[in-house]
Amino acid sequence: MNHYQAIILALEDLGGEGTIKEVNDWIHFHYPNTWKDRGTALADMVPVSLGGNSSSTVGDEYRILERVSPGKYRLFSHKSVIDI
C-alpha cells in the first residue's frame, strides 16, 4: 500500500469525494503514523488537463482526482486500488 492508494481507498470509503481533513482523518485512523502532507499528494493526483501540477512526478495511474473546490477532491475515474 502506498500513499496514493490509501488516498483512493479513503475517497472510495467517503463516497467518492472528500476534503483534505476527511482524507487525513480516514488515513490516520486506518494507517496511523504513516504518510504526511496529504494535501500535496491530493493536489498531485489531479491531471494537468484538469488543472493539476505539471511538475508533479505522480504517475498517470494515480492522477484520477478532480478538485471540486479549495481543499475538496473527487474521484473522476474509479480505479480500484487492486488494479494499480
mmCIF file as gemmi writes it, N, C-alpha and C atoms, coordinates in Angstrom:
data_model
loop_
_atom_site.group_PDB
_atom_site.id
_atom_site.type_symbol
_atom_site.label_atom_id
_atom_site.label_alt_id
_atom_site.label_comp_id
_atom_site.label_asym_id
_atom_site.label_entity_id
_atom_site.label_seq_id
_atom_site.pdbx_PDB_ins_code
_atom_site.Cartn_x
_atom_site.Cartn_y
_atom_site.Cartn_z
_atom_site.occupancy
_atom_site.B_iso_or_equiv
_atom_site.pdbx_formal_charge
_atom_site.auth_seq_id
_atom_site.auth_asym_id
_atom_site.pdbx_PDB_model_num
ATOM 1 N N . MET Axp A 1 ? 0.852 -1.179 0 1 0 ? 1 A 1
ATOM 2 C CA . MET Axp A 1 ? 0 0 0 1 0 ? 1 A 1
ATOM 3 C C . MET Axp A 1 ? 0.893 1.236 0 1 0 ? 1 A 1
ATOM 4 N N . ASN Axp A 2 ? 0.643 2.119 -0.938 1 0 ? 2 A 1
ATOM 5 C CA . ASN Axp A 2 ? 1.371 3.381 -0.926 1 0 ? 2 A 1
ATOM 6 C C . ASN Axp A 2 ? 0.416 4.527 -0.591 1 0 ? 2 A 1
ATOM 7 N N . HIS Axp A 3 ? 0.978 5.712 -0.472 1 0 ? 3 A 1
ATOM 8 C CA . HIS Axp A 3 ? 0.217 6.896 -0.072 1 0 ? 3 A 1
ATOM 9 C C . HIS Axp A 3 ? -0.965 7.161 -1.011 1 0 ? 3 A 1
ATOM 10 N N . TYR Axp A 4 ? -0.737 7.073 -2.303 1 0 ? 4 A 1
ATOM 11 C CA . TYR Axp A 4 ? -1.785 7.368 -3.279 1 0 ? 4 A 1
ATOM 12 C C . TYR Axp A 4 ? -2.902 6.321 -3.239 1 0 ? 4 A 1
ATOM 13 N N . GLN Axp A 5 ? -2.531 5.079 -3.037 1 0 ? 5 A 1
ATOM 14 C CA . GLN Axp A 5 ? -3.535 4.027 -2.911 1 0 ? 5 A 1
ATOM 15 C C . GLN Axp A 5 ? -4.388 4.248 -1.661 1 0 ? 5 A 1
ATOM 16 N N . ALA Axp A 6 ? -3.761 4.672 -0.569 1 0 ? 6 A 1
ATOM 17 C CA . ALA Axp A 6 ? -4.506 4.956 0.662 1 0 ? 6 A 1
ATOM 18 C C . ALA Axp A 6 ? -5.477 6.113 0.449 1 0 ? 6 A 1
ATOM 19 N N . ILE Axp A 7 ? -5.063 7.119 -0.3 1 0 ? 7 A 1
ATOM 20 C CA . ILE Axp A 7 ? -5.953 8.25 -0.598 1 0 ? 7 A 1
ATOM 21 C C . ILE Axp A 7 ? -7.153 7.773 -1.418 1 0 ? 7 A 1
ATOM 22 N N . ILE Axp A 8 ? -6.9 6.919 -2.397 1 0 ? 8 A 1
ATOM 23 C CA . ILE Axp A 8 ? -8.003 6.379 -3.209 1 0 ? 8 A 1
ATOM 24 C C . ILE Axp A 8 ? -8.97 5.586 -2.343 1 0 ? 8 A 1
ATOM 25 N N . LEU Axp A 9 ? -8.438 4.742 -1.472 1 0 ? 9 A 1
ATOM 26 C CA . LEU Axp A 9 ? -9.308 3.976 -0.561 1 0 ? 9 A 1
ATOM 27 C C . LEU Axp A 9 ? -10.134 4.91 0.319 1 0 ? 9 A 1
ATOM 28 N N . ALA Axp A 10 ? -9.488 5.946 0.838 1 0 ? 10 A 1
ATOM 29 C CA . ALA Axp A 10 ? -10.193 6.902 1.691 1 0 ? 10 A 1
ATOM 30 C C . ALA Axp A 10 ? -11.342 7.555 0.93 1 0 ? 10 A 1
ATOM 31 N N . LEU Axp A 11 ? -11.067 8.027 -0.271 1 0 ? 11 A 1
ATOM 32 C CA . LEU Axp A 11 ? -12.116 8.696 -1.051 1 0 ? 11 A 1
ATOM 33 C C . LEU Axp A 11 ? -13.22 7.719 -1.451 1 0 ? 11 A 1
ATOM 34 N N . GLU Axp A 12 ? -12.859 6.486 -1.77 1 0 ? 12 A 1
ATOM 35 C CA . GLU Axp A 12 ? -13.892 5.489 -2.067 1 0 ? 12 A 1
ATOM 36 C C . GLU Axp A 12 ? -14.803 5.299 -0.863 1 0 ? 12 A 1
ATOM 37 N N . ASP Axp A 13 ? -14.183 5.176 0.317 1 0 ? 13 A 1
ATOM 38 C CA . ASP Axp A 13 ? -14.959 4.963 1.544 1 0 ? 13 A 1
ATOM 39 C C . ASP Axp A 13 ? -15.79 6.188 1.912 1 0 ? 13 A 1
ATOM 40 N N . LEU Axp A 14 ? -15.344 7.362 1.48 1 0 ? 14 A 1
ATOM 41 C CA . LEU Axp A 14 ? -16.069 8.608 1.745 1 0 ? 14 A 1
ATOM 42 C C . LEU Axp A 14 ? -17.118 8.899 0.671 1 0 ? 14 A 1
ATOM 43 N N . GLY Axp A 15 ? -17.391 7.94 -0.187 1 0 ? 15 A 1
ATOM 44 C CA . GLY Axp A 15 ? -18.412 8.125 -1.211 1 0 ? 15 A 1
ATOM 45 C C . GLY Axp A 15 ? -17.899 8.757 -2.494 1 0 ? 15 A 1
ATOM 46 N N . GLY Axp A 16 ? -16.579 8.77 -2.68 1 0 ? 16 A 1
ATOM 47 C CA . GLY Axp A 16 ? -16.004 9.292 -3.917 1 0 ? 16 A 1
ATOM 48 C C . GLY Axp A 16 ? -15.553 10.728 -3.849 1 0 ? 16 A 1
ATOM 49 N N . GLU Axp A 17 ? -15.794 11.386 -2.723 1 0 ? 17 A 1
ATOM 50 C CA . GLU Axp A 17 ? -15.46 12.807 -2.605 1 0 ? 17 A 1
ATOM 51 C C . GLU Axp A 17 ? -15.165 13.123 -1.152 1 0 ? 17 A 1
ATOM 52 N N . GLY Axp A 18 ? -14.182 14.011 -0.928 1 0 ? 18 A 1
ATOM 53 C CA . GLY Axp A 18 ? -13.891 14.39 0.445 1 0 ? 18 A 1
ATOM 54 C C . GLY Axp A 18 ? -12.92 15.548 0.528 1 0 ? 18 A 1
ATOM 55 N N . THR Axp A 19 ? -12.882 16.133 1.699 1 0 ? 19 A 1
ATOM 56 C CA . THR Axp A 19 ? -11.961 17.236 1.964 1 0 ? 19 A 1
ATOM 57 C C . THR Axp A 19 ? -10.607 16.676 2.401 1 0 ? 19 A 1
ATOM 58 N N . ILE Axp A 20 ? -9.615 17.544 2.387 1 0 ? 20 A 1
ATOM 59 C CA . ILE Axp A 20 ? -8.296 17.131 2.867 1 0 ? 20 A 1
ATOM 60 C C . ILE Axp A 20 ? -8.409 16.623 4.297 1 0 ? 20 A 1
ATOM 61 N N . LYS Axp A 21 ? -9.165 17.31 5.139 1 0 ? 21 A 1
ATOM 62 C CA . LYS Axp A 21 ? -9.324 16.889 6.532 1 0 ? 21 A 1
ATOM 63 C C . LYS Axp A 21 ? -9.973 15.514 6.626 1 0 ? 21 A 1
ATOM 64 N N . GLU Axp A 22 ? -11.013 15.28 5.847 1 0 ? 22 A 1
ATOM 65 C CA . GLU Axp A 22 ? -11.677 13.975 5.883 1 0 ? 22 A 1
ATOM 66 C C . GLU Axp A 22 ? -10.726 12.857 5.449 1 0 ? 22 A 1
ATOM 67 N N . VAL Axp A 23 ? -9.961 13.11 4.402 1 0 ? 23 A 1
ATOM 68 C CA . VAL Axp A 23 ? -8.986 12.108 3.947 1 0 ? 23 A 1
ATOM 69 C C . VAL Axp A 23 ? -7.907 11.919 5.009 1 0 ? 23 A 1
ATOM 70 N N . ASN Axp A 24 ? -7.411 13.014 5.584 1 0 ? 24 A 1
ATOM 71 C CA . ASN Axp A 24 ? -6.423 12.923 6.662 1 0 ? 24 A 1
ATOM 72 C C . ASN Axp A 24 ? -6.94 12.076 7.809 1 0 ? 24 A 1
ATOM 73 N N . ASP Axp A 25 ? -8.156 12.356 8.252 1 0 ? 25 A 1
ATOM 74 C CA . ASP Axp A 25 ? -8.737 11.625 9.372 1 0 ? 25 A 1
ATOM 75 C C . ASP Axp A 25 ? -8.893 10.145 9.045 1 0 ? 25 A 1
ATOM 76 N N . TRP Axp A 26 ? -9.367 9.841 7.831 1 0 ? 26 A 1
ATOM 77 C CA . TRP Axp A 26 ? -9.567 8.448 7.421 1 0 ? 26 A 1
ATOM 78 C C . TRP Axp A 26 ? -8.236 7.694 7.411 1 0 ? 26 A 1
ATOM 79 N N . ILE Axp A 27 ? -7.217 8.301 6.812 1 0 ? 27 A 1
ATOM 80 C CA . ILE Axp A 27 ? -5.911 7.639 6.729 1 0 ? 27 A 1
ATOM 81 C C . ILE Axp A 27 ? -5.289 7.509 8.113 1 0 ? 27 A 1
ATOM 82 N N . HIS Axp A 28 ? -5.402 8.55 8.926 1 0 ? 28 A 1
ATOM 83 C CA . HIS Axp A 28 ? -4.851 8.484 10.275 1 0 ? 28 A 1
ATOM 84 C C . HIS Axp A 28 ? -5.499 7.351 11.074 1 0 ? 28 A 1
ATOM 85 N N . PHE Axp A 29 ? -6.797 7.142 10.901 1 0 ? 29 A 1
ATOM 86 C CA . PHE Axp A 29 ? -7.499 6.077 11.614 1 0 ? 29 A 1
ATOM 87 C C . PHE Axp A 29 ? -7.073 4.691 11.115 1 0 ? 29 A 1
ATOM 88 N N . HIS Axp A 30 ? -6.993 4.522 9.784 1 0 ? 30 A 1
ATOM 89 C CA . HIS Axp A 30 ? -6.709 3.206 9.205 1 0 ? 30 A 1
ATOM 90 C C . HIS Axp A 30 ? -5.214 2.889 9.088 1 0 ? 30 A 1
ATOM 91 N N . TYR Axp A 31 ? -4.391 3.91 8.95 1 0 ? 31 A 1
ATOM 92 C CA . TYR Axp A 31 ? -2.943 3.74 8.797 1 0 ? 31 A 1
ATOM 93 C C . TYR Axp A 31 ? -2.217 4.774 9.658 1 0 ? 31 A 1
ATOM 94 N N . PRO Axp A 32 ? -2.317 4.634 10.971 1 0 ? 32 A 1
ATOM 95 C CA . PRO Axp A 32 ? -1.711 5.654 11.846 1 0 ? 32 A 1
ATOM 96 C C . PRO Axp A 32 ? -0.188 5.726 11.671 1 0 ? 32 A 1
ATOM 97 N N . ASN Axp A 33 ? 0.314 6.926 11.846 1 0 ? 33 A 1
ATOM 98 C CA . ASN Axp A 33 ? 1.761 7.176 11.819 1 0 ? 33 A 1
ATOM 99 C C . ASN Axp A 33 ? 2.419 6.737 10.511 1 0 ? 33 A 1
ATOM 100 N N . THR Axp A 34 ? 1.761 7.021 9.398 1 0 ? 34 A 1
ATOM 101 C CA . THR Axp A 34 ? 2.348 6.644 8.114 1 0 ? 34 A 1
ATOM 102 C C . THR Axp A 34 ? 2.709 7.896 7.325 1 0 ? 34 A 1
ATOM 103 N N . TRP Axp A 35 ? 1.918 8.242 6.353 1 0 ? 35 A 1
ATOM 104 C CA . TRP Axp A 35 ? 2.26 9.328 5.429 1 0 ? 35 A 1
ATOM 105 C C . TRP Axp A 35 ? 1.871 10.693 5.985 1 0 ? 35 A 1
ATOM 106 N N . LYS Axp A 36 ? 2.564 11.702 5.475 1 0 ? 36 A 1
ATOM 107 C CA . LYS Axp A 36 ? 2.274 13.081 5.853 1 0 ? 36 A 1
ATOM 108 C C . LYS Axp A 36 ? 2.015 13.884 4.587 1 0 ? 36 A 1
ATOM 109 N N . ASP Axp A 37 ? 1.609 15.115 4.757 1 0 ? 37 A 1
ATOM 110 C CA . ASP Axp A 37 ? 1.41 16.053 3.651 1 0 ? 37 A 1
ATOM 111 C C . ASP Axp A 37 ? 0.405 15.526 2.624 1 0 ? 37 A 1
ATOM 112 N N . ARG Axp A 38 ? -0.742 15.109 3.099 1 0 ? 38 A 1
ATOM 113 C CA . ARG Axp A 38 ? -1.767 14.55 2.212 1 0 ? 38 A 1
ATOM 114 C C . ARG Axp A 38 ? -2.366 15.596 1.284 1 0 ? 38 A 1
ATOM 115 N N . GLY Axp A 39 ? -2.364 16.846 1.704 1 0 ? 39 A 1
ATOM 116 C CA . GLY Axp A 39 ? -2.898 17.899 0.844 1 0 ? 39 A 1
ATOM 117 C C . GLY Axp A 39 ? -2.11 18.023 -0.442 1 0 ? 39 A 1
ATOM 118 N N . THR Axp A 40 ? -0.793 17.95 -0.334 1 0 ? 40 A 1
ATOM 119 C CA . THR Axp A 40 ? 0.05 17.998 -1.532 1 0 ? 40 A 1
ATOM 120 C C . THR Axp A 40 ? -0.173 16.764 -2.383 1 0 ? 40 A 1
ATOM 121 N N . ALA Axp A 41 ? -0.263 15.599 -1.749 1 0 ? 41 A 1
ATOM 122 C CA . ALA Axp A 41 ? -0.49 14.352 -2.5 1 0 ? 41 A 1
ATOM 123 C C . ALA Axp A 41 ? -1.82 14.408 -3.248 1 0 ? 41 A 1
ATOM 124 N N . LEU Axp A 42 ? -2.864 14.911 -2.612 1 0 ? 42 A 1
ATOM 125 C CA . LEU Axp A 42 ? -4.161 15.04 -3.284 1 0 ? 42 A 1
ATOM 126 C C . LEU Axp A 42 ? -4.04 15.96 -4.496 1 0 ? 42 A 1
ATOM 127 N N . ALA Axp A 43 ? -3.4 17.099 -4.325 1 0 ? 43 A 1
ATOM 128 C CA . ALA Axp A 43 ? -3.234 18.038 -5.435 1 0 ? 43 A 1
ATOM 129 C C . ALA Axp A 43 ? -2.428 17.416 -6.567 1 0 ? 43 A 1
ATOM 130 N N . ASP Axp A 44 ? -1.432 16.61 -6.219 1 0 ? 44 A 1
ATOM 131 C CA . ASP Axp A 44 ? -0.599 15.963 -7.236 1 0 ? 44 A 1
ATOM 132 C C . ASP Axp A 44 ? -1.344 14.873 -8.003 1 0 ? 44 A 1
ATOM 133 N N . MET Axp A 45 ? -2.486 14.453 -7.489 1 0 ? 45 A 1
ATOM 134 C CA . MET Axp A 45 ? -3.262 13.394 -8.137 1 0 ? 45 A 1
ATOM 135 C C . MET Axp A 45 ? -4.27 13.941 -9.153 1 0 ? 45 A 1
ATOM 136 N N . VAL Axp A 46 ? -4.272 15.248 -9.337 1 0 ? 46 A 1
ATOM 137 C CA . VAL Axp A 46 ? -5.138 15.887 -10.333 1 0 ? 46 A 1
ATOM 138 C C . VAL Axp A 46 ? -4.364 15.956 -11.65 1 0 ? 46 A 1
ATOM 139 N N . PRO Axp A 47 ? -4.934 15.451 -12.748 1 0 ? 47 A 1
ATOM 140 C CA . PRO Axp A 47 ? -4.224 15.528 -14.028 1 0 ? 47 A 1
ATOM 141 C C . PRO Axp A 47 ? -4.035 16.971 -14.493 1 0 ? 47 A 1
ATOM 142 N N . VAL Axp A 48 ? -3.005 17.184 -15.269 1 0 ? 48 A 1
ATOM 143 C CA . VAL Axp A 48 ? -2.706 18.513 -15.791 1 0 ? 48 A 1
ATOM 144 C C . VAL Axp A 48 ? -3.902 19.06 -16.569 1 0 ? 48 A 1
ATOM 145 N N . SER Axp A 49 ? -4.59 18.192 -17.296 1 0 ? 49 A 1
ATOM 146 C CA . SER Axp A 49 ? -5.739 18.634 -18.105 1 0 ? 49 A 1
ATOM 147 C C . SER Axp A 49 ? -6.876 19.195 -17.251 1 0 ? 49 A 1
ATOM 148 N N . LEU Axp A 50 ? -6.864 18.877 -15.954 1 0 ? 50 A 1
ATOM 149 C CA . LEU Axp A 50 ? -7.883 19.404 -15.043 1 0 ? 50 A 1
ATOM 150 C C . LEU Axp A 50 ? -7.293 20.417 -14.065 1 0 ? 50 A 1
ATOM 151 N N . GLY Axp A 51 ? -6.144 20.966 -14.43 1 0 ? 51 A 1
ATOM 152 C CA . GLY Axp A 51 ? -5.535 21.997 -13.594 1 0 ? 51 A 1
ATOM 153 C C . GLY Axp A 51 ? -4.507 21.493 -12.615 1 0 ? 51 A 1
ATOM 154 N N . GLY Axp A 52 ? -4.094 20.249 -12.751 1 0 ? 52 A 1
ATOM 155 C CA . GLY Axp A 52 ? -3.1 19.687 -11.846 1 0 ? 52 A 1
ATOM 156 C C . GLY Axp A 52 ? -1.711 20.236 -12.106 1 0 ? 52 A 1
ATOM 157 N N . ASN Axp A 53 ? -0.827 19.936 -11.201 1 0 ? 53 A 1
ATOM 158 C CA . ASN Axp A 53 ? 0.542 20.426 -11.232 1 0 ? 53 A 1
ATOM 159 C C . ASN Axp A 53 ? 1.351 19.695 -12.301 1 0 ? 53 A 1
ATOM 160 N N . SER Axp A 54 ? 1.885 20.431 -13.269 1 0 ? 54 A 1
ATOM 161 C CA . SER Axp A 54 ? 2.655 19.812 -14.355 1 0 ? 54 A 1
ATOM 162 C C . SER Axp A 54 ? 4.02 19.321 -13.89 1 0 ? 54 A 1
ATOM 163 N N . SER Axp A 55 ? 4.506 19.794 -12.771 1 0 ? 55 A 1
ATOM 164 C CA . SER Axp A 55 ? 5.815 19.355 -12.279 1 0 ? 55 A 1
ATOM 165 C C . SER Axp A 55 ? 5.715 18.149 -11.341 1 0 ? 55 A 1
ATOM 166 N N . SER Axp A 56 ? 4.512 17.683 -11.076 1 0 ? 56 A 1
ATOM 167 C CA . SER Axp A 56 ? 4.331 16.531 -10.202 1 0 ? 56 A 1
ATOM 168 C C . SER Axp A 56 ? 4.898 15.277 -10.85 1 0 ? 56 A 1
ATOM 169 N N . THR Axp A 57 ? 5.492 14.422 -10.047 1 0 ? 57 A 1
ATOM 170 C CA . THR Axp A 57 ? 6.042 13.165 -10.548 1 0 ? 57 A 1
ATOM 171 C C . THR Axp A 57 ? 5.09 11.99 -10.337 1 0 ? 57 A 1
ATOM 172 N N . VAL Axp A 58 ? 3.87 12.256 -9.922 1 0 ? 58 A 1
ATOM 173 C CA . VAL Axp A 58 ? 2.885 11.197 -9.708 1 0 ? 58 A 1
ATOM 174 C C . VAL Axp A 58 ? 2.517 10.585 -11.054 1 0 ? 58 A 1
ATOM 175 N N . GLY Axp A 59 ? 2.516 9.26 -11.118 1 0 ? 59 A 1
ATOM 176 C CA . GLY Axp A 59 ? 2.194 8.559 -12.36 1 0 ? 59 A 1
ATOM 177 C C . GLY Axp A 59 ? 0.743 8.743 -12.772 1 0 ? 59 A 1
ATOM 178 N N . ASP Axp A 60 ? 0.49 8.585 -14.066 1 0 ? 60 A 1
ATOM 179 C CA . ASP Axp A 60 ? -0.862 8.748 -14.601 1 0 ? 60 A 1
ATOM 180 C C . ASP Axp A 60 ? -1.878 7.817 -13.948 1 0 ? 60 A 1
ATOM 181 N N . GLU Axp A 61 ? -1.437 6.653 -13.506 1 0 ? 61 A 1
ATOM 182 C CA . GLU Axp A 61 ? -2.371 5.708 -12.888 1 0 ? 61 A 1
ATOM 183 C C . GLU Axp A 61 ? -2.974 6.243 -11.601 1 0 ? 61 A 1
ATOM 184 N N . TYR Axp A 62 ? -2.328 7.25 -10.994 1 0 ? 62 A 1
ATOM 185 C CA . TYR Axp A 62 ? -2.844 7.854 -9.761 1 0 ? 62 A 1
ATOM 186 C C . TYR Axp A 62 ? -3.455 9.234 -9.982 1 0 ? 62 A 1
ATOM 187 N N . ARG Axp A 63 ? -3.398 9.742 -11.163 1 0 ? 63 A 1
ATOM 188 C CA . ARG Axp A 63 ? -3.962 11.071 -11.444 1 0 ? 63 A 1
ATOM 189 C C . ARG Axp A 63 ? -5.435 10.93 -11.822 1 0 ? 63 A 1
ATOM 190 N N . ILE Axp A 64 ? -6.222 10.583 -10.822 1 0 ? 64 A 1
ATOM 191 C CA . ILE Axp A 64 ? -7.637 10.272 -11.067 1 0 ? 64 A 1
ATOM 192 C C . ILE Axp A 64 ? -8.568 11.128 -10.204 1 0 ? 64 A 1
ATOM 193 N N . LEU Axp A 65 ? -8.079 12.276 -9.759 1 0 ? 65 A 1
ATOM 194 C CA . LEU Axp A 65 ? -8.894 13.168 -8.932 1 0 ? 65 A 1
ATOM 195 C C . LEU Axp A 65 ? -9.169 14.468 -9.662 1 0 ? 65 A 1
ATOM 196 N N . GLU Axp A 66 ? -10.254 15.093 -9.284 1 0 ? 66 A 1
ATOM 197 C CA . GLU Axp A 66 ? -10.514 16.46 -9.73 1 0 ? 66 A 1
ATOM 198 C C . GLU Axp A 66 ? -10.765 17.314 -8.508 1 0 ? 66 A 1
ATOM 199 N N . ARG Axp A 67 ? -10.369 18.557 -8.571 1 0 ? 67 A 1
ATOM 200 C CA . ARG Axp A 67 ? -10.582 19.499 -7.476 1 0 ? 67 A 1
ATOM 201 C C . ARG Axp A 67 ? -11.989 20.05 -7.61 1 0 ? 67 A 1
ATOM 202 N N . VAL Axp A 68 ? -12.804 19.824 -6.591 1 0 ? 68 A 1
ATOM 203 C CA . VAL Axp A 68 ? -14.192 20.293 -6.581 1 0 ? 68 A 1
ATOM 204 C C . VAL Axp A 68 ? -14.245 21.742 -6.119 1 0 ? 68 A 1
ATOM 205 N N . SER Axp A 69 ? -13.482 22.025 -5.099 1 0 ? 69 A 1
ATOM 206 C CA . SER Axp A 69 ? -13.369 23.363 -4.525 1 0 ? 69 A 1
ATOM 207 C C . SER Axp A 69 ? -12.061 23.366 -3.728 1 0 ? 69 A 1
ATOM 208 N N . PRO Axp A 70 ? -11.626 24.515 -3.249 1 0 ? 70 A 1
ATOM 209 C CA . PRO Axp A 70 ? -10.377 24.517 -2.481 1 0 ? 70 A 1
ATOM 210 C C . PRO Axp A 70 ? -10.427 23.511 -1.322 1 0 ? 70 A 1
ATOM 211 N N . GLY Axp A 71 ? -9.481 22.58 -1.332 1 0 ? 71 A 1
ATOM 212 C CA . GLY Axp A 71 ? -9.395 21.598 -0.259 1 0 ? 71 A 1
ATOM 213 C C . GLY Axp A 71 ? -10.35 20.429 -0.375 1 0 ? 71 A 1
ATOM 214 N N . LYS Axp A 72 ? -11.075 20.314 -1.482 1 0 ? 72 A 1
ATOM 215 C CA . LYS Axp A 72 ? -12.031 19.221 -1.658 1 0 ? 72 A 1
ATOM 216 C C . LYS Axp A 72 ? -11.79 18.55 -3.005 1 0 ? 72 A 1
ATOM 217 N N . TYR Axp A 73 ? -11.731 17.213 -2.983 1 0 ? 73 A 1
ATOM 218 C CA . TYR Axp A 73 ? -11.395 16.435 -4.172 1 0 ? 73 A 1
ATOM 219 C C . TYR Axp A 73 ? -12.413 15.321 -4.393 1 0 ? 73 A 1
ATOM 220 N N . ARG Axp A 74 ? -12.499 14.904 -5.666 1 0 ? 74 A 1
ATOM 221 C CA . ARG Axp A 74 ? -13.434 13.841 -6.044 1 0 ? 74 A 1
ATOM 222 C C . ARG Axp A 74 ? -12.723 12.897 -7.012 1 0 ? 74 A 1
ATOM 223 N N . LEU Axp A 75 ? -13.012 11.606 -6.86 1 0 ? 75 A 1
ATOM 224 C CA . LEU Axp A 75 ? -12.539 10.626 -7.832 1 0 ? 75 A 1
ATOM 225 C C . LEU Axp A 75 ? -13.326 10.839 -9.112 1 0 ? 75 A 1
ATOM 226 N N . PHE Axp A 76 ? -12.659 11.057 -10.247 1 0 ? 76 A 1
ATOM 227 C CA . PHE Axp A 76 ? -13.396 11.187 -11.501 1 0 ? 76 A 1
ATOM 228 C C . PHE Axp A 76 ? -13.286 9.918 -12.315 1 0 ? 76 A 1
ATOM 229 N N . SER Axp A 77 ? -12.358 9.084 -11.942 1 0 ? 77 A 1
ATOM 230 C CA . SER Axp A 77 ? -12.175 7.81 -12.623 1 0 ? 77 A 1
ATOM 231 C C . SER Axp A 77 ? -12.043 6.764 -11.545 1 0 ? 77 A 1
ATOM 232 N N . HIS Axp A 78 ? -12.953 5.826 -11.527 1 0 ? 78 A 1
ATOM 233 C CA . HIS Axp A 78 ? -12.885 4.802 -10.484 1 0 ? 78 A 1
ATOM 234 C C . HIS Axp A 78 ? -11.882 3.749 -10.913 1 0 ? 78 A 1
ATOM 235 N N . LYS Axp A 79 ? -10.773 3.735 -10.225 1 0 ? 79 A 1
ATOM 236 C CA . LYS Axp A 79 ? -9.747 2.733 -10.471 1 0 ? 79 A 1
ATOM 237 C C . LYS Axp A 79 ? -9.484 2.06 -9.139 1 0 ? 79 A 1
ATOM 238 N N . SER Axp A 80 ? -9.844 0.816 -9.049 1 0 ? 80 A 1
ATOM 239 C CA . SER Axp A 80 ? -9.642 0.097 -7.793 1 0 ? 80 A 1
ATOM 240 C C . SER Axp A 80 ? -8.17 0.038 -7.459 1 0 ? 80 A 1
ATOM 241 N N . VAL Axp A 81 ? -7.879 0.125 -6.183 1 0 ? 81 A 1
ATOM 242 C CA . VAL Axp A 81 ? -6.507 0.043 -5.715 1 0 ? 81 A 1
ATOM 243 C C . VAL Axp A 81 ? -5.916 -1.306 -6.103 1 0 ? 81 A 1
ATOM 244 N N . ILE Axp A 82 ? -6.754 -2.309 -6.218 1 0 ? 82 A 1
ATOM 245 C CA . ILE Axp A 82 ? -6.3 -3.648 -6.608 1 0 ? 82 A 1
ATOM 246 C C . ILE Axp A 82 ? -5.76 -3.622 -8.04 1 0 ? 82 A 1
ATOM 247 N N . ASP Axp A 83 ? -6.326 -2.774 -8.888 1 0 ? 83 A 1
ATOM 248 C CA . ASP Axp A 83 ? -5.893 -2.679 -10.288 1 0 ? 83 A 1
ATOM 249 C C . ASP Axp A 83 ? -4.571 -1.946 -10.45 1 0 ? 83 A 1
ATOM 250 N N . ILE Axp A 84 ? -4.154 -1.22 -9.428 1 0 ? 84 A 1
ATOM 251 C CA . ILE Axp A 84 ? -2.958 -0.373 -9.539 1 0 ? 84 A 1
ATOM 252 C C . ILE Axp A 84 ? -1.734 -1.166 -9.139 1 0 ? 84 A 1
